[in-house]
Amino acid sequence: MCLLNSNLSTPGANLFVFCTLAGLHKDTSTQTHLTLIVDGASVDTFDWVPDVSSPAFQYQYPVLAAKGLENKDHAVKILSHRYAVNGEAVGSLILFDYALYK
C-alpha cells in the first residue's frame, strides 16, 4: 500500500523522513513497517514494534534516509506494509511528521 507518492522539486542529495511512533495502546495496532523508494529503487526500510517500555509517543523520529543521491529532483514513495496479528493482516501505522531534503 502506498501512503505517500510525490515528486520532490527541490534538488538535493540527501532525503530524511520523520514520523511520530506510537507505543502500545489498547485495541490499536501501533506497529510501523515502511520502505523508502527513490526513483523506483528501494533505498531504506524501517520496522517499529513497540513493547511495554516504549513511550506513548516519540515525535519527529527519523525513520528513513537516502544519502548520496544525485543532486536532482527525485520521485519518492513511502510504502507501508501489512503484518499479521493473530493470523489476520493488519495495516501499519504511519504518523508522518515531515521530510527533509537537502
C-alpha atoms as a printed R data frame, in Angstrom:
    type eleno elety resid chain resno      x       y      z
1   ATOM     1    CA   MET     A     1  0.000   0.000  0.000
2   ATOM     2    CA   CYS     A     2  1.446   3.380 -0.967
3   ATOM     3    CA   LEU     A     3  0.918   6.117  1.600
4   ATOM     4    CA   LEU     A     4  2.881   8.953  0.077
5   ATOM     5    CA   ASN     A     5  3.759   9.390 -3.571
6   ATOM     6    CA   SER     A     6  5.274  12.713 -4.517
7   ATOM     7    CA   ASN     A     7  7.824  14.196 -6.847
8   ATOM     8    CA   LEU     A     8 10.219  16.357 -4.901
9   ATOM     9    CA   SER     A     9 11.037  19.560 -6.714
10  ATOM    10    CA   THR     A    10 13.898  20.753 -4.532
11  ATOM    11    CA   PRO     A    11 17.240  19.440 -5.754
12  ATOM    12    CA   GLY     A    12 19.441  17.766 -3.210
13  ATOM    13    CA   ALA     A    13 21.463  14.674 -2.463
14  ATOM    14    CA   ASN     A    14 20.019  13.584  0.908
15  ATOM    15    CA   LEU     A    15 16.462  12.790  1.999
16  ATOM    16    CA   PHE     A    16 15.319  12.155  5.574
17  ATOM    17    CA   VAL     A    17 11.787  11.149  6.647
18  ATOM    18    CA   PHE     A    18 10.473  11.774 10.169
19  ATOM    19    CA   CYS     A    19  7.393  10.234 11.774
20  ATOM    20    CA   THR     A    20  5.729  10.004 15.154
21  ATOM    21    CA   LEU     A    21  5.980   6.496 16.610
22  ATOM    22    CA   ALA     A    22  3.302   5.187 18.943
23  ATOM    23    CA   GLY     A    23  3.843   2.927 21.929
24  ATOM    24    CA   LEU     A    24  1.402   0.236 22.978
25  ATOM    25    CA   HIS     A    25 -2.229   1.407 23.018
26  ATOM    26    CA   LYS     A    26 -5.162  -0.812 23.954
27  ATOM    27    CA   ASP     A    27 -7.129  -2.202 20.999
28  ATOM    28    CA   THR     A    28 -4.972  -0.307 18.457
29  ATOM    29    CA   SER     A    29 -2.283  -1.549 16.140
30  ATOM    30    CA   THR     A    30  0.815   0.638 16.515
31  ATOM    31    CA   GLN     A    31  3.488  -1.269 14.613
32  ATOM    32    CA   THR     A    32  5.156   0.622 11.758
33  ATOM    33    CA   HIS     A    33  6.759  -1.106  8.756
34  ATOM    34    CA   LEU     A    34  7.964   1.193  5.943
35  ATOM    35    CA   THR     A    35 10.041   1.156  2.763
36  ATOM    36    CA   LEU     A    36 11.510   4.238  1.082
37  ATOM    37    CA   ILE     A    37 11.512   4.078 -2.739
38  ATOM    38    CA   VAL     A    38 13.550   6.689 -4.647
39  ATOM    39    CA   ASP     A    39 13.416   6.751 -8.445
40  ATOM    40    CA   GLY     A    40 11.934   3.244 -8.476
41  ATOM    41    CA   ALA     A    41 14.570   1.629 -6.225
42  ATOM    42    CA   SER     A    42 14.223   0.577 -2.589
43  ATOM    43    CA   VAL     A    43 16.812   2.552 -0.598
44  ATOM    44    CA   ASP     A    44 15.810   2.058  3.056
45  ATOM    45    CA   THR     A    45 13.403   0.190  5.336
46  ATOM    46    CA   PHE     A    46 12.145   0.803  8.852
47  ATOM    47    CA   ASP     A    47 10.391  -1.511 11.325
48  ATOM    48    CA   TRP     A    48  8.971  -0.450 14.699
49  ATOM    49    CA   VAL     A    49  7.381  -2.919 17.096
50  ATOM    50    CA   PRO     A    50  6.619  -1.212 20.415
51  ATOM    51    CA   ASP     A    51  6.879  -3.037 23.727
52  ATOM    52    CA   VAL     A    52  5.826  -2.239 27.294
53  ATOM    53    CA   SER     A    53  8.873   0.008 27.817
54  ATOM    54    CA   SER     A    54  8.082   2.178 24.749
55  ATOM    55    CA   PRO     A    55  6.917   5.740 25.447
56  ATOM    56    CA   ALA     A    56  3.325   6.621 24.477
57  ATOM    57    CA   PHE     A    57  4.630   8.679 21.529
58  ATOM    58    CA   GLN     A    58  8.034   9.564 20.055
59  ATOM    59    CA   TYR     A    59  7.752  12.687 17.922
60  ATOM    60    CA   GLN     A    60  9.904  13.634 14.912
61  ATOM    61    CA   TYR     A    61 11.657  10.254 14.934
62  ATOM    62    CA   PRO     A    62 13.990   9.678 11.949
63  ATOM    63    CA   VAL     A    63 12.612   6.583 10.208
64  ATOM    64    CA   LEU     A    64 14.006   6.608  6.662
65  ATOM    65    CA   ALA     A    65 17.035   8.098  4.936
66  ATOM    66    CA   ALA     A    66 18.575   8.224  1.478
67  ATOM    67    CA   LYS     A    67 22.084   9.681  1.366
68  ATOM    68    CA   GLY     A    68 24.454  10.358 -1.503
69  ATOM    69    CA   LEU     A    69 21.778  10.692 -4.175
70  ATOM    70    CA   GLU     A    70 22.431  12.515 -7.417
71  ATOM    71    CA   ASN     A    71 21.721  16.231 -6.889
72  ATOM    72    CA   LYS     A    72 18.472  16.421 -8.908
73  ATOM    73    CA   ASP     A    73 14.698  16.091 -8.493
74  ATOM    74    CA   HIS     A    74 13.599  12.621 -7.390
75  ATOM    75    CA   ALA     A    75 10.373  10.579 -7.447
76  ATOM    76    CA   VAL     A    76  9.796   9.422 -3.872
77  ATOM    77    CA   LYS     A    77  7.349   6.891 -2.410
78  ATOM    78    CA   ILE     A    78  6.905   5.772  1.172
79  ATOM    79    CA   LEU     A    79  5.305   2.327  1.330
80  ATOM    80    CA   SER     A    80  3.542   0.916  4.365
81  ATOM    81    CA   HIS     A    81  3.489  -2.857  4.833
82  ATOM    82    CA   ARG     A    82  0.821  -5.079  6.350
83  ATOM    83    CA   TYR     A    83  1.753  -7.586  9.056
84  ATOM    84    CA   ALA     A    84 -0.004 -10.452 10.838
85  ATOM    85    CA   VAL     A    85 -1.700 -10.227 14.230
86  ATOM    86    CA   ASN     A    86 -3.409 -13.408 15.433
87  ATOM    87    CA   GLY     A    87 -3.367 -14.699 11.849
88  ATOM    88    CA   GLU     A    88 -5.005 -11.599 10.358
89  ATOM    89    CA   ALA     A    89 -3.345  -8.987  8.115
90  ATOM    90    CA   VAL     A    90 -3.182  -5.571  9.791
91  ATOM    91    CA   GLY     A    91 -2.038  -2.293  8.255
92  ATOM    92    CA   SER     A    92  0.980  -0.460  9.624
93  ATOM    93    CA   LEU     A    93  0.521   2.810 11.454
94  ATOM    94    CA   ILE     A    94  2.241   5.799  9.869
95  ATOM    95    CA   LEU     A    95  2.087   9.196 11.544
96  ATOM    96    CA   PHE     A    96  4.050  11.286  9.048
97  ATOM    97    CA   ASP     A    97  5.714  14.388 10.518
98  ATOM    98    CA   TYR     A    98  7.868  15.759  7.683
99  ATOM    99    CA   ALA     A    99 10.574  15.063  5.129
100 ATOM   100    CA   LEU     A   100 13.847  16.985  4.965
101 ATOM   101    CA   TYR     A   101 15.573  17.173  1.613
102 ATOM   102    CA   LYS     A   102 18.954  18.827  1.208
